[in-house]
Amino acid sequence: MAVQEACCRYMERHMDEKNCVGIHCFAEEHSCQMLQKQSMDYILGHFSVVYQQEEFPSLSVDKLTEILSKDELRVSKEEMVFEAAMLWLNKCPTTRRQSFEKVLEQIRLPHINPSFLRDVIECLDVVKESQGCQRIISEAKNQHLLPYSHRAQPRRATVIVMVAGRDDKGIICSAESFDPLSSQFETLASLPFAIHRHGLVVSGFTLYLAGGEFSDGSTSKDMWRYDPSHDSWLKMASMNAARYDFGLVMLDGYVFAVGGWNEETCVNSVERYDPDADAWLLMESVGMPEEFCVHAVVALDGVIYVIEDGSITQPTHMYKYNPNTCVWTQVAPMHFSRSGSASCTLKGKIYVIGGKDSAFFMNQVECYSPTTNQWTKCSPMKKQRCHPGIAVVDGKIYVLGGLEGKGRFLHTIERYCEDRDTWEIVAEMPAGRSCFSCASLRLRKDGHAINETATADNVPVN
C-alpha cells in the first residue's frame, strides 16, 4: 500500500467533527480525491457541530462558500447557516467584511424566519455598508426570487426509506428514514397494517409498496403509495395476483411485479402498473421458466433481470425479461446458490448480496456485467445477512439489517465502496429487522420530497 493511501485511510478512520475541516483541506492540497470527498461529506452531514469547532472559522472564503452552497448541507434550520457565517466573519472582521456578500449569497434567506431576517440580519453593519448585501436582503424580504434561484431552493438530503418487515417481536408496520451523511434516523408514517416480504420502489418523489405477507399468513395483492409531502399512505389499485417474496421494479415509468409466492404456490406471471392510469396489466411471458420462484430483481438498460430462488435449482440462475418483446432469456449462472439475498445496480452492473444456501447464512457478494455476461466475486460483507434491506446512495451500496442466523436480527448497516472493493459498518438501526424493503429518496430538509426523476443507480430494489 502506498504511503499516501495509508495516510489517507488513517485520517479517514480517525475523522471527527473537530478535525474534518483540516483533513479536507489537507486532502485537497495533496490531491487525495477520495479522502477529499469523504471529508466533505462528513462536514455536510455533521455541519451543526462542525461549524462550532476551532478549525471552521479559519476556512478561506472560497471554501466557506463552497460548503454553504451545498444542497446537501444538513441543518435543522437555515438560521444555523447564518450563525456559521457570522462566526467566520467575526474571526477577522476587518479583512473579511468585503467578502461577506459572497458568503451571504449562499444562505437560503427565503427559508429564514422573516422577523429574524428583519430584526437581526438586516440590522448588521456589514449588511448596511454593502449595496450587494442590501440587494440580497431585499430580494428575500420581498420574495422576488425567481423559481430557479438557488437561494429559493430548500436544502435536500438523499435518505434511505425502510418500510415494515419483521423484528424479534413479529411482523411490523413502521417506516423510518436513514440519512447516510448524518447517520440520523427519522420516523415516518406507519402503514395501516403489518406486512413483510413485500416490494418497494420509488418513482420520482413517490414510493410504491405492493404485495407481501400479513401477520395471519395470508398474501397481499394490494398496492400503496407513500406521499412524503403529507407523510401519508394511500391505497391504489390492487395487483391481479397476490404475491410475496417477489420482484418489484420500476422501468420506463411503469412498476413491474414479477414472480413470487402465494402461500405454497409459485406465481408464474408478470404484471405492469401504470401510475397515471392507476391500473395493472398482465404481461405476456414467452419462455418464462416453469415453477419460477423469484427472490431478487433489478432493472438495467431497458430490461428486467430476475434471480431465481437458489433453494429450487443448483446453481442459482438469472434471467432477463424484455418488456417490449415479452421474451425471457437465461444469462450466465451465479457462482453461489442462494435465496433471500438483496440486489441492486451500480455503474451499469448488478450486485447480488447475502442470502443463504441450503445450510448456511451468507456474506458473499457477486457482481454481474451484462456486457461480458460474467459474474465476478467481490469482497464479502462483514456480517452474514439474509433478507436484508438494500439501497444505493451517492455511488455507495448500503445493506441494512437482515438475519445472521435463525432468529438473530441484525441492526447494523454496512456500506460498500466499489472503487476499493471494501465493506465497513457505518451505523446501527434503532432495532434489528429483516424481510423489509428499502428505497433511496431525495427529500427536502423539512421532510418534503424533491420532485426529480430517479435514475437506475439510485433506485435499487430488494
Beta strands, then each sheet from edge to edge (+ up, - down):
strand 1: 156-167
strand 2: 170-179
strand 3: 184-188
strand 4: 195-196
strand 5: 199-203
strand 6: 206-210
strand 7: 213-214
strand 8: 223-227
strand 9: 232-236
strand 10: 247-251
strand 11: 254-258
strand 12: 261-262
strand 13: 265-266
strand 14: 270-274
strand 15: 279-283
strand 16: 294-300
strand 17: 303-308
strand 18: 318-322
strand 19: 327-330
strand 20: 342-346
strand 21: 349-353
strand 22: 365-369
strand 23: 374-378
strand 24: 389-393
strand 25: 396-400
strand 26: 403-405
strand 27: 408-409
strand 28: 412-417
strand 29: 422-428
strand 30: 437-444
sheet 1: 3+ 2- 1+ 30-
sheet 2: 4+ 7-
sheet 3: 5+ 6- 8+ 9-
sheet 4: 10+ 11- 14+ 15-
sheet 5: 12+ 13-
sheet 6: 16+ 17- 18+ 19-
sheet 7: 20+ 21- 22+ 23-
sheet 8: 24+ 25- 28+ 29-
sheet 9: 26+ 27-
end
